[in-house]
Amino acid sequence: MTTPRDLRLVVRAAIRTQGLTQAAFAAKAGVHRTRLLAWLAGRRGVSTETLGRLLAAAGVRSISVESLNSHTARADESGGK
């Protein structure tokens, strides 16, 4: 099962390998930089839609629906959007 931490690691790796700043990656994903930074730090969850944009910008082509639902359920429990 993919954990929220795994997803954050994927996005961090994509930022690095794409040679982008966090601000440039956030813009590519259509997400505000502060939301990206809070999510990467584990301080905030994101919606399924936002997570999809982050993963698409990272080049992730597929992920199980169960993983997304699990991630967003934990975000809902912690008050993340």
N, C-alpha and C positions, 0 to 999 in steps of 0.2 A: 504494500500500500504506500502511496506517495503521501508524504507528510507536508505540512506548510513549510517546514524548514527545508525540505528537499526542493520545493518550488522556489523558495528564496535563493537557494544555492544555484539553481538553474539560471535564474534571472541575473544574479551577480556575475556568473561565468559569462553569460551572453554580453553583458555590459563590457566586461574586460576584453573578450575576444573580438567584439565588434569595434573596439577602440573608441567607445563613446564615453562621454561624461555621463554622470547620472542624470543631469538636466537634459542632455540630448536624448538619452534613452527614454526618459519620461515623455518628452515631446513626441518622439517616434511612436510611443504607445498611446498617446493622447491622454496622459495622466499628469496631474500636477506634481511637480518635483517633490514637494513636501509630503504628499501622500505616498509616493514611491519610497522616499527615505524612511518614513514611519513604518511602512510595511516591511521593508528590508531589515529594519532593526527589530521587528517582531512586536512593535508597540501598537500596531493597528492592523485590523483585518481589511480585506477588500471584498467587494461584491464579485459575484461570478462573472459579470460582464467585464469588470476592470481586470480581474485575474486573467480572463481570456485575452484581453488586449496586451497585457504584460507578457504573457506566454507567446502570443503571436509575434510580438516585437522581438522576443528572444529567439524566434525561429522554431518553436515547438510546434510540431505538426499534429500531434494527437496526444490525448491524455484521457484516462478513463473518467467517465461521468462520476463514478463513485469517489474518486480522488477529489474532484472539484466540489462535489456536494459535502464531503467530509471537511474540506478546507473552509468552505463558506459557512458551514454549521458552527465550526469553532470560532470563526470571526463574529458570527451573530451572538454567540454566547459571551464573547469578550467585548461586545459593543462596537465592533468594527463595521465599517460599511464598505 
